[in-house]
Amino acid sequence: MSITDVLDKSHVLVMQAVDNLPETQWDMPGVCGDWSVKDIIAHLTAYEVLLRDALKTFLGSEPTHYLLAFANNSRDHFNAAAVEGHRYATAQQIEDDYNEVQMQTTALLARIPAEKAVQKGAIPWRGGPLSLDELVNRLAAHTCEHCEQIRRFRERTNAMSS
């Protein structure tokens, strides 16, 4: 599967996970630890921003402050900041933010030659350098894990209200 297909599939999973989710359930904690669906989508948006900024480096841009902050801070600090930054946003605002960044990411990915995508060590990352292909696949697996948590949360919530 191409990385464009992987990215598209990942986006579809997110949209399916939140499809027709009642607004009241967006803020309920317990989806992943203390995180709500809203927190998870804010978190996934932060990783989409990371991917977008990483893609820009393939097109000649310097690493952004956001990308450098991720590289230089603990994962827990990065995650907490991403969630806190969306604390007062509505569910619709967070979903819109995710969609906007995902569209940017898809457009940037289309501009990167396939041979660059599999270049080993092109992206400095925790645990060692990655190819763009490896990064997209890791982020997709991460997204899939969180979408599964949302699915299970929805099942639990629906079972309790039945």
Z-matrix of the N, CA and C atoms (Angstrom, degrees):
N
C 1 1.449
C 2 1.531 1 108.18
N 3 1.317 2 117.14 1 134.35
C 4 1.467 3 120.87 2 -179.82
C 5 1.531 4 109.71 3 -70.17
N 6 1.332 5 116.24 4 159.74
C 7 1.464 6 117.39 5 179.56
C 8 1.524 7 111.29 6 -68.64
N 9 1.311 8 117.80 7 -26.24
C 10 1.462 9 120.21 8 174.07
C 11 1.524 10 109.77 9 -64.23
N 12 1.337 11 116.75 10 -42.93
C 13 1.466 12 120.84 11 177.04
C 14 1.527 13 111.28 12 -64.44
N 15 1.328 14 116.47 13 -40.39
C 16 1.469 15 121.07 14 178.79
C 17 1.528 16 109.69 15 -61.62
N 18 1.321 17 116.47 16 -45.83
C 19 1.458 18 121.23 17 179.62
C 20 1.535 19 110.85 18 -63.60
N 21 1.324 20 117.11 19 -43.63
C 22 1.469 21 120.89 20 178.35
C 23 1.531 22 111.27 21 -62.34
N 24 1.314 23 116.61 22 -44.66
C 25 1.470 24 120.85 23 179.58
C 26 1.523 25 110.83 24 -61.81
N 27 1.314 26 116.19 25 -40.35
C 28 1.455 27 121.71 26 178.45
C 29 1.528 28 110.53 27 -61.08
N 30 1.330 29 116.10 28 -43.75
C 31 1.461 30 120.53 29 179.05
C 32 1.533 31 110.93 30 -63.93
N 33 1.310 32 116.96 31 -42.66
C 34 1.467 33 120.80 32 178.55
C 35 1.529 34 110.31 33 -60.32
N 36 1.325 35 117.36 34 -40.94
C 37 1.470 36 120.43 35 178.58
C 38 1.520 37 111.42 36 -59.39
N 39 1.334 38 116.24 37 -42.46
C 40 1.466 39 119.75 38 179.42
C 41 1.521 40 110.20 39 -63.97
N 42 1.320 41 116.60 40 -46.36
C 43 1.470 42 119.90 41 -179.29
C 44 1.525 43 111.23 42 -63.16
N 45 1.330 44 117.72 43 -38.34
C 46 1.468 45 120.91 44 177.26
C 47 1.527 46 110.67 45 -67.36
N 48 1.320 47 116.75 46 -37.71
C 49 1.462 48 120.84 47 -178.13
C 50 1.524 49 112.22 48 -62.64
N 51 1.325 50 117.25 49 -34.69
C 52 1.464 51 120.28 50 -176.62
C 53 1.533 52 113.15 51 -104.30
N 54 1.313 53 117.09 52 -0.30
C 55 1.465 54 121.05 53 -178.24
C 56 1.526 55 110.70 54 -58.02
N 57 1.318 56 115.80 55 124.92
C 58 1.468 57 123.08 56 178.23
C 59 1.525 58 113.75 57 59.05
N 60 1.310 59 117.57 58 23.51
C 61 1.468 60 120.68 59 176.18
C 62 1.528 61 108.01 60 -73.06
N 63 1.329 62 117.41 61 122.86
C 64 1.467 63 118.94 62 178.81
C 65 1.534 64 111.14 63 -58.47
N 66 1.309 65 115.94 64 141.72
C 67 1.468 66 121.38 65 -177.88
C 68 1.529 67 111.38 66 -53.30
N 69 1.322 68 117.58 67 -37.64
C 70 1.465 69 120.64 68 -178.99
C 71 1.521 70 112.54 69 -63.54
N 72 1.328 71 117.45 70 -28.20
C 73 1.466 72 120.15 71 -179.57
C 74 1.523 73 112.84 72 -81.13
N 75 1.312 74 117.88 73 -16.73
C 76 1.460 75 120.25 74 178.97
C 77 1.524 76 111.46 75 -62.56
N 78 1.320 77 117.87 76 -32.09
C 79 1.470 78 121.75 77 -174.22
C 80 1.526 79 114.25 78 -100.16
N 81 1.312 80 117.66 79 0.42
C 82 1.466 81 120.28 80 -178.44
C 83 1.528 82 110.30 81 -75.36
N 84 1.330 83 117.68 82 125.15
C 85 1.468 84 119.57 83 177.67
C 86 1.526 85 110.96 84 -71.80
N 87 1.326 86 115.18 85 168.32
C 88 1.454 87 119.95 86 175.00
C 89 1.510 88 115.53 87 103.49
N 90 1.323 89 117.05 88 5.46
C 91 1.470 90 119.45 89 178.87
C 92 1.526 91 109.27 90 -75.59
N 93 1.316 92 115.26 91 -44.88
C 94 1.467 93 122.66 92 177.18
C 95 1.525 94 105.48 93 -143.60
N 96 1.322 95 116.27 94 96.02
C 97 1.462 96 119.51 95 -172.22
C 98 1.518 97 108.68 96 64.56
N 99 1.337 98 116.48 97 -127.14
C 100 1.466 99 121.21 98 178.50
C 101 1.525 100 112.84 99 -87.14
N 102 1.307 101 117.76 100 -3.78
C 103 1.462 102 121.06 101 -175.84
C 104 1.520 103 112.10 102 -75.44
N 105 1.321 104 113.91 103 144.90
C 106 1.461 105 123.00 104 173.75
C 107 1.526 106 108.89 105 -95.08
N 108 1.330 107 116.19 106 176.13
C 109 1.465 108 120.17 107 173.92
C 110 1.526 109 108.94 108 -58.84
N 111 1.326 110 116.70 109 -42.79
C 112 1.461 111 121.07 110 179.65
C 113 1.531 112 110.57 111 -58.59
N 114 1.320 113 117.03 112 -43.22
C 115 1.468 114 120.90 113 178.62
C 116 1.529 115 110.78 114 -62.98
N 117 1.317 116 116.90 115 -42.25
C 118 1.466 117 120.29 116 -179.12
C 119 1.523 118 110.84 117 -64.79
N 120 1.321 119 117.98 118 -43.20
C 121 1.465 120 119.45 119 -179.70
C 122 1.525 121 110.00 120 -68.38
N 123 1.324 122 118.42 121 -35.51
C 124 1.473 123 120.93 122 174.19
C 125 1.531 124 109.66 123 -62.50
N 126 1.312 125 116.61 124 -42.30
C 127 1.467 126 122.99 125 178.11
C 128 1.537 127 110.40 126 -62.56
N 129 1.322 128 116.93 127 -46.09
C 130 1.465 129 120.13 128 178.78
C 131 1.527 130 111.31 129 -65.58
N 132 1.318 131 116.75 130 -33.93
C 133 1.466 132 120.63 131 175.82
C 134 1.526 133 110.07 132 -62.33
N 135 1.324 134 116.85 133 -41.29
C 136 1.465 135 120.70 134 178.92
C 137 1.527 136 110.77 135 -60.49
N 138 1.319 137 117.25 136 -39.36
C 139 1.464 138 120.04 137 178.54
C 140 1.524 139 111.44 138 -72.70
N 141 1.327 140 117.98 139 -30.83
C 142 1.468 141 120.46 140 173.21
C 143 1.533 142 109.88 141 -65.25
N 144 1.341 143 116.60 142 -38.60
C 145 1.465 144 120.34 143 177.17
C 146 1.528 145 109.62 144 -63.29
N 147 1.328 146 116.70 145 -41.81
C 148 1.474 147 120.33 146 176.30
C 149 1.523 148 110.78 147 -58.60
N 150 1.320 149 116.15 148 -46.36
C 151 1.455 150 119.85 149 179.83
C 152 1.521 151 110.59 150 -63.48
N 153 1.324 152 116.90 151 -44.65
C 154 1.465 153 120.21 152 178.04
C 155 1.525 154 110.88 153 -56.59
N 156 1.327 155 115.94 154 -46.03
C 157 1.460 156 119.90 155 -178.37
C 158 1.526 157 111.98 156 -68.90
N 159 1.330 158 116.99 157 -34.13
C 160 1.467 159 120.28 158 175.29
C 161 1.526 160 110.10 159 -65.80
N 162 1.324 161 116.59 160 -41.19
C 163 1.468 162 120.54 161 178.52
C 164 1.528 163 110.98 162 -61.62
N 165 1.305 164 116.85 163 -37.69
C 166 1.470 165 120.35 164 178.98
C 167 1.522 166 111.47 165 -61.34
N 168 1.335 167 117.45 166 -32.66
C 169 1.465 168 119.33 167 178.91
C 170 1.528 169 110.98 168 -66.94
N 171 1.325 170 117.08 169 -28.96
C 172 1.462 171 121.02 170 176.53
C 173 1.532 172 111.36 171 -69.26
N 174 1.324 173 115.20 172 -20.16
C 175 1.461 174 120.58 173 -178.18
C 176 1.528 175 111.82 174 -104.01
N 177 1.337 176 115.88 175 14.25
C 178 1.459 177 120.32 176 172.86
C 179 1.511 178 116.76 177 103.68
N 180 1.320 179 118.74 178 -5.14
C 181 1.465 180 120.42 179 178.96
C 182 1.528 181 110.58 180 -78.35
N 183 1.307 182 114.93 181 154.37
C 184 1.460 183 120.72 182 173.33
C 185 1.531 184 108.71 183 -76.77
N 186 1.332 185 117.47 184 154.70
C 187 1.469 186 119.18 185 176.51
C 188 1.532 187 110.30 186 -57.54
N 189 1.313 188 116.42 187 135.61
C 190 1.465 189 121.67 188 -179.39
C 191 1.524 190 110.55 189 -76.56
N 192 1.320 191 114.53 190 165.28
C 193 1.468 192 120.88 191 175.13
C 194 1.533 193 110.13 192 -56.45
N 195 1.322 194 115.71 193 -40.23
C 196 1.463 195 121.66 194 -178.53
C 197 1.531 196 110.90 195 -62.49
N 198 1.321 197 115.83 196 -44.72
C 199 1.465 198 121.34 197 179.39
C 200 1.526 199 110.46 198 -65.42
N 201 1.317 200 116.30 199 -41.44
C 202 1.467 201 120.68 200 178.87
C 203 1.527 202 110.90 201 -67.94
N 204 1.321 203 116.97 202 -38.00
C 205 1.471 204 120.14 203 177.93
C 206 1.520 205 110.69 204 -61.84
N 207 1.323 206 116.34 205 -40.02
C 208 1.461 207 119.67 206 177.17
C 209 1.525 208 110.82 207 -63.22
N 210 1.331 209 116.03 208 -43.93
C 211 1.462 210 121.08 209 -177.60
C 212 1.530 211 111.82 210 -66.19
N 213 1.333 212 116.50 211 -29.61
C 214 1.470 213 120.16 212 -172.25
C 215 1.517 214 114.64 213 -103.70
N 216 1.305 215 118.64 214 0.54
C 217 1.463 216 121.62 215 179.72
C 218 1.521 217 109.91 216 -121.82
N 219 1.314 218 114.89 217 163.31
C 220 1.463 219 118.44 218 177.68
C 221 1.527 220 109.22 219 -69.32
N 222 1.295 221 115.65 220 155.35
C 223 1.466 222 121.10 221 178.08
C 224 1.524 223 110.23 222 -60.35
N 225 1.335 224 116.55 223 -41.02
C 226 1.464 225 119.64 224 -179.98
C 227 1.530 226 111.16 225 -61.87
N 228 1.327 227 116.81 226 -41.59
C 229 1.468 228 120.85 227 178.76
C 230 1.529 229 109.91 228 -63.57
N 231 1.324 230 116.68 229 -45.89
C 232 1.463 231 121.41 230 179.41
C 233 1.527 232 110.50 231 -60.17
N 234 1.328 233 116.85 232 -47.63
C 235 1.463 234 121.09 233 -178.84
C 236 1.523 235 111.50 234 -62.29
N 237 1.334 236 116.66 235 -44.71
C 238 1.470 237 120.62 236 -179.90
C 239 1.528 238 110.71 237 -62.28
N 240 1.323 239 116.91 238 -41.48
C 241 1.467 240 120.50 239 179.62
C 242 1.532 241 110.73 240 -65.98
N 243 1.325 242 117.03 241 -38.96
C 244 1.473 243 120.73 242 179.76
C 245 1.524 244 110.98 243 -63.44
N 246 1.312 245 116.22 244 -43.48
C 247 1.467 246 120.66 245 -179.06
C 248 1.527 247 110.01 246 -70.79
N 249 1.315 248 116.58 247 -44.30
C 250 1.468 249 120.48 248 -178.88
C 251 1.526 250 111.29 249 -62.90
N 252 1.312 251 116.78 250 -35.28
C 253 1.460 252 120.83 251 179.71
C 254 1.518 253 113.63 252 -63.95
N 255 1.329 254 117.35 253 -16.89
C 256 1.462 255 121.95 254 179.56
C 257 1.529 256 112.24 255 -114.33
N 258 1.310 257 116.39 256 11.34
C 259 1.472 258 121.41 257 -173.96
C 260 1.531 259 112.49 258 -52.95
N 261 1.318 260 117.69 259 -40.84
C 262 1.461 261 120.43 260 -174.25
C 263 1.529 262 113.54 261 -101.22
N 264 1.316 263 116.27 262 7.56
C 265 1.470 264 120.27 263 177.68
C 266 1.525 265 109.41 264 -79.86
N 267 1.309 266 115.13 265 153.01
C 268 1.466 267 119.39 266 175.28
C 269 1.529 268 108.92 267 -80.27
N 270 1.298 269 115.12 268 166.27
C 271 1.468 270 120.53 269 176.37
C 272 1.524 271 110.02 270 -57.90
N 273 1.333 272 116.40 271 -42.85
C 274 1.467 273 120.01 272 -179.24
C 275 1.522 274 111.61 273 -64.64
N 276 1.322 275 117.57 274 -39.90
C 277 1.465 276 120.45 275 178.14
C 278 1.528 277 111.15 276 -62.76
N 279 1.319 278 116.34 277 -41.44
C 280 1.462 279 120.12 278 -179.48
C 281 1.523 280 110.38 279 -68.12
N 282 1.316 281 116.91 280 -42.52
C 283 1.461 282 119.95 281 177.69
C 284 1.533 283 110.36 282 -63.27
N 285 1.330 284 116.58 283 -40.92
C 286 1.464 285 120.76 284 177.64
C 287 1.524 286 111.41 285 -63.20
N 288 1.336 287 116.77 286 -42.82
C 289 1.476 288 121.08 287 178.00
C 290 1.521 289 110.34 288 -59.74
N 291 1.336 290 116.10 289 -45.81
C 292 1.457 291 120.38 290 179.12
C 293 1.524 292 110.47 291 -59.49
N 294 1.318 293 116.67 292 -48.37
C 295 1.467 294 120.68 293 -178.86
C 296 1.521 295 112.14 294 -61.94
N 297 1.313 296 116.97 295 -41.44
C 298 1.468 297 121.17 296 179.91
C 299 1.533 298 111.21 297 -62.09
N 300 1.316 299 116.78 298 -48.17
C 301 1.468 300 120.05 299 -179.22
C 302 1.523 301 110.18 300 -67.25
N 303 1.314 302 117.06 301 -37.55
C 304 1.461 303 120.35 302 179.98
C 305 1.527 304 110.54 303 -64.67
N 306 1.327 305 117.92 304 -38.15
C 307 1.469 306 120.67 305 177.16
C 308 1.532 307 110.44 306 -65.27
N 309 1.319 308 116.55 307 -40.61
C 310 1.464 309 120.50 308 177.75
C 311 1.527 310 110.64 309 -62.82
N 312 1.328 311 115.69 310 -43.29
C 313 1.458 312 121.34 311 -179.57
C 314 1.526 313 110.96 312 -62.27
N 315 1.317 314 116.30 313 -45.01
C 316 1.462 315 120.84 314 179.36
C 317 1.528 316 110.85 315 -61.46
N 318 1.328 317 116.96 316 -43.02
C 319 1.466 318 120.74 317 179.73
C 320 1.530 319 111.17 318 -64.67
N 321 1.311 320 117.37 319 -41.06
C 322 1.469 321 120.70 320 179.00
C 323 1.527 322 110.79 321 -66.95
N 324 1.321 323 116.64 322 -42.77
C 325 1.457 324 120.77 323 -178.85
C 326 1.529 325 111.00 324 -59.58
N 327 1.315 326 116.50 325 -36.51
C 328 1.467 327 120.81 326 -179.68
C 329 1.531 328 111.94 327 -64.63
N 330 1.315 329 117.57 328 -20.49
C 331 1.467 330 121.68 329 -178.42
C 332 1.533 331 113.16 330 -90.04
N 333 1.313 332 117.69 331 -5.54
C 334 1.466 333 121.46 332 -175.83
C 335 1.527 334 109.63 333 -98.27
N 336 1.332 335 116.84 334 123.91
C 337 1.467 336 120.08 335 179.82
C 338 1.532 337 111.58 336 -60.68
N 339 1.317 338 115.78 337 144.09
C 340 1.465 339 121.89 338 -177.76
C 341 1.523 340 112.35 339 -56.15
N 342 1.334 341 117.23 340 -37.40
C 343 1.472 342 119.35 341 -179.02
C 344 1.528 343 111.99 342 -65.73
N 345 1.334 344 117.79 343 -29.12
C 346 1.468 345 120.72 344 176.16
C 347 1.520 346 110.76 345 -72.20
N 348 1.321 347 116.43 346 -32.67
C 349 1.460 348 121.04 347 -176.65
C 350 1.524 349 112.60 348 -65.04
N 351 1.309 350 117.31 349 -27.81
C 352 1.473 351 119.93 350 -178.15
C 353 1.533 352 111.91 351 -103.03
N 354 1.321 353 117.16 352 5.85
C 355 1.466 354 121.03 353 179.29
C 356 1.523 355 109.71 354 -65.63
N 357 1.317 356 116.29 355 117.14
C 358 1.461 357 122.03 356 -177.23
C 359 1.523 358 110.86 357 -64.60
N 360 1.328 359 115.03 358 137.36
C 361 1.457 360 120.45 359 174.06
C 362 1.510 361 115.66 360 74.33
N 363 1.320 362 118.07 361 15.40
C 364 1.463 363 120.91 362 -176.13
C 365 1.530 364 112.87 363 -72.95
N 366 1.324 365 117.28 364 -21.93
C 367 1.465 366 121.19 365 -177.22
C 368 1.525 367 109.61 366 -122.41
N 369 1.340 368 117.11 367 118.52
C 370 1.467 369 118.45 368 174.21
C 371 1.528 370 108.85 369 -68.67
N 372 1.310 371 117.09 370 131.62
C 373 1.460 372 120.97 371 -175.23
C 374 1.510 373 109.01 372 -148.52
N 375 1.302 374 115.60 373 157.88
C 376 1.470 375 119.27 374 176.11
C 377 1.524 376 108.74 375 -57.78
N 378 1.310 377 116.12 376 135.06
C 379 1.449 378 119.94 377 179.48
C 380 1.510 379 113.29 378 85.53
N 381 1.319 380 117.60 379 2.34
C 382 1.450 381 121.11 380 177.01
C 383 1.511 382 112.75 381 121.22
N 384 1.329 383 115.69 382 157.79
C 385 1.465 384 120.92 383 -178.46
C 386 1.530 385 111.86 384 -63.61
N 387 1.337 386 115.19 385 148.05
C 388 1.461 387 122.19 386 -178.23
C 389 1.522 388 110.39 387 -126.71
N 390 1.316 389 115.54 388 159.17
C 391 1.462 390 119.99 389 166.51
C 392 1.523 391 106.92 390 -83.00
N 393 1.307 392 116.94 391 162.85
C 394 1.461 393 120.91 392 176.76
C 395 1.522 394 110.04 393 -60.63
N 396 1.312 395 116.42 394 -40.24
C 397 1.465 396 121.87 395 177.21
C 398 1.529 397 110.78 396 -56.37
N 399 1.334 398 116.62 397 -46.35
C 400 1.469 399 120.57 398 179.63
C 401 1.524 400 111.18 399 -64.83
N 402 1.336 401 116.70 400 -41.29
C 403 1.455 402 120.35 401 179.82
C 404 1.526 403 111.15 402 -62.16
N 405 1.319 404 117.57 403 -48.33
C 406 1.461 405 120.96 404 -179.56
C 407 1.527 406 110.22 405 -60.93
N 408 1.309 407 117.59 406 -41.65
C 409 1.465 408 120.20 407 179.55
C 410 1.523 409 111.77 408 -66.97
N 411 1.319 410 118.17 409 -38.48
C 412 1.473 411 120.61 410 176.57
C 413 1.521 412 111.07 411 -64.56
N 414 1.325 413 115.73 412 -44.90
C 415 1.462 414 119.21 413 -179.72
C 416 1.529 415 110.95 414 -66.15
N 417 1.320 416 117.14 415 -35.87
C 418 1.469 417 120.15 416 177.25
C 419 1.527 418 110.77 417 -65.31
N 420 1.318 419 117.48 418 -40.78
C 421 1.467 420 120.50 419 177.45
C 422 1.529 421 110.46 420 -63.89
N 423 1.308 422 116.23 421 -39.89
C 424 1.463 423 122.74 422 176.78
C 425 1.533 424 110.06 423 -61.03
N 426 1.317 425 116.41 424 -45.93
C 427 1.462 426 121.48 425 178.25
C 428 1.525 427 110.67 426 -62.91
N 429 1.303 428 117.07 427 -44.08
C 430 1.466 429 122.19 428 179.35
C 431 1.530 430 110.73 429 -58.89
N 432 1.319 431 116.56 430 -42.54
C 433 1.468 432 121.25 431 179.00
C 434 1.529 433 110.39 432 -60.11
N 435 1.328 434 116.85 433 -46.17
C 436 1.466 435 119.75 434 -179.74
C 437 1.526 436 111.98 435 -69.21
N 438 1.308 437 117.99 436 -35.49
C 439 1.470 438 120.32 437 176.90
C 440 1.522 439 110.75 438 -64.67
N 441 1.315 440 116.64 439 -37.20
C 442 1.464 441 120.51 440 176.36
C 443 1.527 442 110.38 441 -65.20
N 444 1.327 443 117.86 442 -37.59
C 445 1.466 444 120.74 443 176.42
C 446 1.526 445 110.72 444 -63.40
N 447 1.327 446 116.33 445 -40.81
C 448 1.463 447 120.14 446 178.07
C 449 1.528 448 109.77 447 -65.01
N 450 1.318 449 117.54 448 -42.40
C 451 1.462 450 121.29 449 178.79
C 452 1.531 451 111.04 450 -58.97
N 453 1.340 452 116.28 451 -46.73
C 454 1.473 453 120.27 452 179.28
C 455 1.533 454 111.22 453 -64.42
N 456 1.326 455 116.59 454 -39.19
C 457 1.458 456 121.23 455 177.24
C 458 1.532 457 110.20 456 -60.56
N 459 1.319 458 115.96 457 -44.44
C 460 1.458 459 119.84 458 179.99
C 461 1.527 460 110.75 459 -63.61
N 462 1.311 461 117.58 460 -39.11
C 463 1.468 462 121.33 461 177.07
C 464 1.520 463 110.42 462 -62.16
N 465 1.349 464 116.48 463 -46.26
C 466 1.472 465 120.47 464 179.66
C 467 1.532 466 110.74 465 -62.44
N 468 1.312 467 115.99 466 -44.52
C 469 1.458 468 121.32 467 -177.57
C 470 1.531 469 110.59 468 -65.54
N 471 1.322 470 116.56 469 -42.45
C 472 1.459 471 120.12 470 178.59
C 473 1.515 472 111.65 471 -66.67
N 474 1.333 473 117.52 472 -37.68
C 475 1.468 474 121.43 473 179.40
C 476 1.535 475 109.96 474 -65.90
N 477 1.353 476 116.97 475 -37.61
C 478 1.472 477 120.01 476 -179.45
C 479 1.515 478 111.31 477 -70.22
N 480 1.321 479 118.13 478 -30.95
C 481 1.467 480 120.54 479 -177.53
C 482 1.530 481 112.19 480 -87.87
N 483 1.325 482 117.78 481 -5.82
C 484 1.481 483 120.74 482 -179.91
C 485 1.502 484 111.13 483 -84.30
